[in-house]
């Protein structure tokens, strides 16, 4: 009988040699071989893409990083998983592996701001053109596809604004046109949604967030299909991407409790949302909770759960009072990132959103991002209730 993913995460990567619950942290640049013949034989094995227990040079990885790749490959149900130093490193690896001068990338307008910068500014210098489409209108994506389109890049849900797209439609048209597809799946992780299994070619997750879960690691993962494996493997090798063994170990440690944390984030979020929905100053909650909404239906179609990250549209004539609301919170930290055990709050401006063509706040509307952590939800609601009074 195949183990459930919850059981798998508790037992995967155990060190059978040292008889420990977690893998050893192997730090090495030089890897020793008994002879030149043994070295060449091992290199040939690596070149034929056979699974290896170790690499011939530390830049390629270690026994610790290999264990993390094996765990994530099982979780993602992908052909392979590559590891990077940050989540954004995985974004760059995905795009640069498949795009070349003269290509066009179709990108959802609601992507992470650094992804906007990479595609619209830096890649422009390499003659790779980024075209942004409206995430709420599939027809806009369709009409912007050209003979030069090499990649369709999706972030689902959208960064900070939480738009959900009909992913099957995107995959279907991409396959018909022989276009690669990539998705940033950090919000859900492979625990709640498996993009490669659905038909995407590249799936990005910032392991800095839910995978590590303790706000003390920077890491990224890129799951791939067989179709793009060789391209990603080559660019990964020549670009020097490498996650440290120490960080790989910390991600594995975090994955042990991923299922428990994800369920608690979801449970806490629902309780907090039930309270927020009754507040006059909250005009809209950007989260798949309203069963009659388009977002809920699209979330339900593809995802088996939801997480702790959400957006709020606050109605107020005074931006300073919204800032005061954030500053008054005692249990919500103010800062970037999310996915750790703690709750966070951020007042989003253009600095966080970047250039958006298809999202606009109305007069006296303000965008807040909340991450609901693992604290007692009663305490979080009390904190919000005490602070929301500042909104005028």
C-alpha positions as CSV (number, residue, x, y, z in Angstrom):
1,X,0.0,0.0,0.0
2,X,1.3,3.4,-0.9
3,X,1.9,5.7,2.1
4,X,0.0,8.9,2.3
5,X,2.0,12.1,1.8
6,X,1.6,12.9,5.5
7,X,3.3,9.6,6.5
8,X,5.9,10.0,3.7
9,X,7.0,13.4,4.9
10,X,7.7,11.9,8.4
11,X,9.9,9.1,7.1
12,X,11.6,10.3,3.9
13,X,15.2,11.1,3.9
14,X,16.2,9.2,7.1
15,X,19.9,8.4,7.4
16,X,20.1,4.6,7.3
17,X,23.9,4.6,7.6
18,X,24.1,6.8,10.8
19,X,20.7,5.5,11.9
20,X,19.2,9.0,12.5
21,X,15.8,10.4,11.8
22,X,17.1,13.1,9.5
23,X,19.8,13.0,6.8
24,X,23.4,14.0,7.6
25,X,24.5,17.5,6.7
26,X,27.3,16.9,4.1
27,X,29.5,19.9,3.4
28,X,32.0,19.3,0.7
29,X,33.6,21.0,-2.3
30,X,36.0,18.2,-3.2
31,X,34.7,14.7,-3.6
32,X,37.2,11.9,-3.4
33,X,37.4,8.9,-5.7
34,X,39.7,5.8,-5.5
35,X,41.0,6.2,-9.0
36,X,40.6,8.1,-12.3
37,X,38.7,5.2,-13.7
38,X,36.2,5.4,-10.8
39,X,35.8,9.1,-11.3
40,X,35.2,8.7,-15.1
41,X,32.7,5.9,-14.5
42,X,30.8,8.0,-12.1
43,X,30.8,11.0,-14.4
44,X,29.4,8.8,-17.2
45,X,26.6,7.7,-14.9
46,X,25.7,11.3,-14.1
47,X,25.7,12.2,-17.8
48,X,23.2,9.4,-18.6
49,X,20.8,11.0,-16.0
50,X,20.8,7.9,-13.8
51,X,20.1,8.6,-10.1
52,X,23.2,9.1,-8.1
53,X,23.9,9.0,-4.4
54,X,26.5,11.8,-4.7
55,X,28.1,14.1,-7.3
56,X,31.6,14.4,-8.5
57,X,31.9,18.1,-7.4
58,X,30.3,20.0,-4.6
59,X,28.9,22.7,-6.8
60,X,26.4,20.2,-8.2
61,X,25.1,19.3,-4.7
62,X,25.6,16.9,-1.8
63,X,24.0,13.9,-0.3
64,X,21.9,16.3,1.7
65,X,20.6,18.2,-1.3
66,X,19.9,14.9,-3.1
67,X,17.7,13.8,-0.3
68,X,15.7,17.0,-0.4
69,X,15.3,16.6,-4.2
70,X,14.0,13.1,-3.8
71,X,11.4,14.2,-1.2
72,X,10.2,17.1,-3.3
73,X,10.1,15.0,-6.5
74,X,7.7,12.6,-4.8
75,X,5.6,15.5,-3.4
76,X,5.5,17.3,-6.8
77,X,5.0,14.1,-8.8
78,X,7.4,15.7,-11.3
79,X,10.2,14.4,-13.5
80,X,12.8,16.2,-11.4
81,X,13.2,19.0,-8.9
82,X,16.1,21.6,-8.9
83,X,17.1,23.6,-5.9
84,X,18.1,27.3,-5.8
85,X,19.4,29.7,-3.2
86,X,16.1,31.7,-3.1
87,X,12.6,31.4,-4.5
88,X,13.4,34.2,-7.0
89,X,16.4,32.2,-8.1
90,X,13.9,29.4,-9.1
91,X,12.0,32.1,-11.1
92,X,15.1,33.1,-13.0
93,X,16.2,29.5,-13.6
94,X,12.8,28.6,-15.0
95,X,12.7,31.5,-17.5
96,X,16.3,31.6,-18.5
97,X,16.3,27.8,-19.2
98,X,13.8,28.0,-22.0
99,X,13.8,31.5,-23.4
100,X,16.4,32.9,-25.9
101,X,16.9,36.2,-27.8
102,X,14.0,36.9,-30.1
103,X,11.5,35.0,-27.9
104,X,8.4,36.5,-26.2
105,X,7.0,35.6,-22.8
106,X,3.4,36.0,-21.9
107,X,3.1,36.9,-18.3
108,X,0.2,37.3,-15.9
109,X,-0.1,41.0,-14.9
110,X,-0.4,39.9,-11.2
111,X,3.1,38.3,-10.8
112,X,5.5,39.1,-8.0
113,X,7.1,42.5,-8.5
114,X,10.7,41.2,-8.9
115,X,9.4,38.9,-11.6
116,X,8.0,41.9,-13.4
117,X,11.4,43.6,-13.2
118,X,13.3,40.6,-14.4
119,X,11.0,40.1,-17.4
120,X,10.2,43.6,-18.4
121,X,13.6,45.2,-17.8
122,X,16.5,42.9,-17.6
123,X,15.4,40.4,-20.3
124,X,14.7,43.3,-22.6
125,X,18.4,43.8,-22.8
126,X,18.7,40.3,-24.1
127,X,16.0,40.8,-26.8
128,X,13.5,38.8,-24.9
129,X,10.2,40.6,-24.9
130,X,7.7,40.4,-22.0
131,X,4.0,40.9,-22.7
132,X,1.6,41.1,-19.8
133,X,-2.0,39.8,-20.0
134,X,-5.1,40.4,-17.9
135,X,-5.3,37.4,-15.4
136,X,-9.1,37.9,-15.3
137,X,-9.6,37.5,-19.0
138,X,-8.5,34.4,-20.8
139,X,-9.3,36.0,-24.1
140,X,-6.7,38.6,-23.5
141,X,-4.1,35.9,-23.1
142,X,-5.3,34.2,-26.3
143,X,-5.1,37.3,-28.5
144,X,-1.6,38.1,-27.3
145,X,-0.1,34.8,-28.3
146,X,2.2,35.1,-31.3
147,X,4.6,32.9,-33.3
148,X,7.4,34.3,-31.1
149,X,5.7,33.2,-27.8
150,X,8.0,30.7,-26.1
151,X,6.6,30.7,-22.5
152,X,3.4,31.5,-20.7
153,X,4.2,32.4,-17.1
154,X,1.5,32.3,-14.4
155,X,1.4,33.2,-10.7
156,X,-1.7,31.6,-9.1
157,X,-3.2,33.1,-7.1
158,X,-1.8,36.6,-8.1
159,X,0.8,38.2,-5.9
160,X,-0.9,40.4,-3.3
161,X,-4.1,40.7,-5.3
162,X,-5.0,36.9,-5.4
163,X,-6.6,36.5,-8.8
164,X,-7.3,32.9,-9.7
165,X,-7.1,31.7,-13.3
166,X,-8.5,28.7,-15.2
167,X,-5.3,26.7,-15.5
168,X,-6.6,24.0,-17.8
169,X,-7.4,26.5,-20.4
170,X,-3.9,28.0,-20.3
171,X,-2.3,24.5,-20.5
172,X,-4.5,23.4,-23.3
173,X,-3.8,26.4,-25.6
174,X,-0.1,26.2,-24.8
175,X,0.1,22.6,-25.8
176,X,-1.7,23.3,-29.1
177,X,0.8,26.1,-29.9
178,X,3.8,24.2,-28.6
179,X,4.5,26.8,-25.9
180,X,6.1,26.1,-22.5
181,X,4.2,26.8,-19.3
182,X,5.5,27.9,-15.9
183,X,3.7,28.7,-12.7
184,X,4.7,30.2,-9.4
185,X,3.0,27.8,-6.9
186,X,4.3,29.2,-3.7
187,X,0.9,30.1,-2.2
188,X,-0.4,26.5,-2.3
189,X,2.8,24.5,-2.5
190,X,2.7,20.9,-3.9
191,X,0.9,19.9,-0.8
192,X,-2.3,21.4,-2.0
193,X,-1.7,21.5,-5.8
194,X,0.6,19.7,-8.2
195,X,1.2,21.7,-11.3
196,X,3.4,19.3,-13.2
197,X,0.8,16.5,-12.8
198,X,-1.8,18.9,-14.2
199,X,0.3,19.6,-17.3
200,X,2.7,22.6,-16.5
201,X,6.3,22.3,-17.6
202,X,7.8,24.3,-14.8
203,X,6.6,24.8,-11.2
204,X,8.3,27.3,-8.9
205,X,8.0,27.3,-5.1
206,X,9.8,29.6,-2.7
207,X,11.0,27.1,0.0
208,X,11.7,30.2,2.1
209,X,8.1,30.1,3.0
210,X,5.8,27.1,3.8
211,X,8.4,24.4,3.0
212,X,10.9,25.6,5.6
213,X,8.1,27.1,7.8
214,X,10.3,28.8,10.4
215,X,11.3,32.1,8.8
216,X,15.0,31.3,9.0
217,X,15.9,29.9,5.5
218,X,16.3,31.2,2.0
219,X,15.6,28.6,-0.7
220,X,13.8,27.9,-3.9
221,X,12.6,24.8,-5.8
222,X,11.8,24.2,-9.5
223,X,9.9,21.1,-10.4
224,X,10.0,20.2,-14.1
225,X,8.4,17.9,-16.7
226,X,10.5,15.5,-18.8
227,X,10.0,17.9,-21.8
228,X,12.1,20.7,-20.3
229,X,14.4,18.6,-18.0
230,X,17.5,18.7,-20.2
231,X,17.2,22.5,-20.8
232,X,16.9,23.2,-17.1
233,X,19.6,20.8,-16.2
234,X,22.0,22.4,-18.6
235,X,21.3,26.0,-17.5
236,X,21.3,25.0,-13.8
237,X,24.8,23.6,-14.3
238,X,26.3,26.5,-16.2
239,X,24.7,29.2,-14.0
240,X,26.1,27.7,-10.8
241,X,22.8,27.3,-8.9
242,X,23.4,25.5,-5.6
243,X,21.5,25.3,-2.4
244,X,23.8,24.8,0.7
245,X,23.6,21.5,2.6
246,X,22.7,23.4,5.8
247,X,19.7,25.1,4.2
248,X,18.6,21.9,2.5
249,X,18.6,20.2,5.9
250,X,16.5,23.0,7.4
251,X,14.0,22.6,4.5
252,X,13.8,18.9,5.1
253,X,13.2,19.5,8.8
254,X,10.4,22.0,8.0
255,X,8.8,19.5,5.6
256,X,8.3,17.0,8.4
257,X,5.5,19.2,9.8
258,X,4.2,20.7,6.6
259,X,0.9,18.9,6.6
260,X,0.2,19.9,10.2
261,X,1.1,23.6,9.6
262,X,-0.8,23.9,6.4
263,X,-4.0,22.6,7.9
264,X,-3.6,25.0,10.9
265,X,-2.9,28.0,8.7
266,X,-6.1,27.2,6.8
267,X,-8.2,26.6,9.9
268,X,-7.0,29.8,11.5
269,X,-7.6,31.8,8.3
270,X,-11.2,30.7,8.1
271,X,-11.9,31.8,11.7
272,X,-10.2,35.2,11.2
273,X,-12.0,35.7,7.8
274,X,-15.4,35.0,9.5
275,X,-14.6,37.9,11.8
276,X,-13.2,40.2,9.2
277,X,-16.2,39.7,6.9
278,X,-18.4,41.5,9.5
279,X,-16.2,44.6,9.7
280,X,-17.5,47.7,8.0
281,X,-14.0,49.0,7.1
282,X,-13.2,45.8,5.2
283,X,-14.8,46.2,1.8
284,X,-13.4,43.0,0.3
285,X,-11.4,39.9,1.4
286,X,-9.1,38.6,-1.3
287,X,-9.2,34.9,-0.4
288,X,-11.2,31.9,-1.8
289,X,-13.9,31.8,0.9
290,X,-17.0,33.1,-0.8
291,X,-18.7,30.1,-2.4
292,X,-20.5,32.2,-5.0
293,X,-17.4,34.0,-6.2
294,X,-15.4,33.2,-9.4
295,X,-12.2,32.9,-7.3
296,X,-13.7,30.3,-5.0
297,X,-14.9,28.2,-7.9
298,X,-11.5,28.3,-9.7
299,X,-9.7,27.5,-6.4
300,X,-12.0,24.6,-5.7
301,X,-11.4,23.2,-9.2
302,X,-7.7,22.8,-8.8
303,X,-6.7,23.0,-5.1
304,X,-7.3,20.6,-2.2
305,X,-6.7,23.3,0.5
306,X,-6.0,27.0,1.1
307,X,-3.3,28.7,3.2
308,X,-2.7,31.6,5.5
309,X,-2.0,34.3,3.0
310,X,-4.8,36.8,2.1
311,X,-5.5,40.4,1.0
312,X,-7.9,42.9,2.4
313,X,-9.3,46.0,0.7
314,X,-9.8,48.6,3.4
315,X,-12.2,51.6,2.9
316,X,-10.8,54.7,4.5
317,X,-10.5,58.4,3.7
318,X,-7.3,58.6,5.7
319,X,-4.3,56.4,4.6
320,X,-2.6,57.4,7.9
321,X,-5.4,55.6,9.9
322,X,-4.8,52.4,7.9
323,X,-1.1,52.7,8.6
324,X,-2.0,53.2,12.3
325,X,-4.1,50.1,12.2
326,X,-1.1,48.1,11.0
327,X,1.3,49.8,13.5
328,X,-1.1,49.1,16.4
329,X,-1.1,45.3,15.9
330,X,0.8,43.5,18.7
331,X,0.8,39.9,17.4
332,X,1.3,40.6,13.6
333,X,4.9,41.4,12.6
334,X,5.5,44.0,10.0
335,X,7.8,42.8,7.3
336,X,8.3,41.0,4.0
337,X,8.0,37.3,3.2
338,X,5.4,34.9,4.8
339,X,4.8,31.2,5.3
340,X,6.5,31.0,8.7
341,X,4.8,30.2,12.0
342,X,4.1,33.8,12.8
343,X,1.4,36.2,11.6
344,X,2.4,39.2,9.5
345,X,0.8,42.4,8.2
346,X,1.8,44.7,5.3
347,X,0.4,47.9,3.9
348,X,0.8,47.4,0.1
349,X,1.6,50.3,-2.2
350,X,3.0,50.5,-5.7
351,X,6.4,49.6,-4.2
352,X,4.9,46.1,-3.4
353,X,2.6,45.8,-6.4
354,X,4.8,47.1,-9.1
355,X,3.4,48.2,-12.4
356,X,-0.1,46.8,-12.8
357,X,-2.2,47.4,-15.9
358,X,-5.3,45.4,-14.8
359,X,-5.7,46.1,-11.1
360,X,-6.7,49.5,-9.7
361,X,-7.9,50.5,-6.3
362,X,-10.8,52.9,-6.2
363,X,-10.7,56.2,-4.3
364,X,-10.2,55.7,-0.6
365,X,-9.4,52.0,-1.0
366,X,-6.2,50.5,0.5
367,X,-4.6,47.1,0.1
368,X,-3.5,45.2,3.1
369,X,-1.8,41.8,3.0
370,X,-2.2,39.5,6.1
371,X,-0.5,36.2,6.8
372,X,-2.3,34.2,9.4
373,X,0.1,32.2,11.5
374,X,-0.1,29.4,14.0
375,X,-1.1,31.4,17.0
376,X,-4.4,30.9,18.8
377,X,-6.9,32.5,16.4
378,X,-8.8,34.0,19.4
379,X,-5.7,36.0,20.2
380,X,-5.3,37.1,16.6
381,X,-8.9,38.2,16.4
382,X,-8.6,40.1,19.6
383,X,-5.5,41.9,18.3
384,X,-7.3,42.8,15.0
385,X,-10.4,44.0,16.9
386,X,-8.3,46.2,19.2
387,X,-6.4,47.8,16.2
388,X,-9.1,48.1,13.5
389,X,-10.7,50.8,15.6
390,X,-8.0,53.1,14.3
391,X,-9.3,53.0,10.8
392,X,-11.3,56.2,10.1
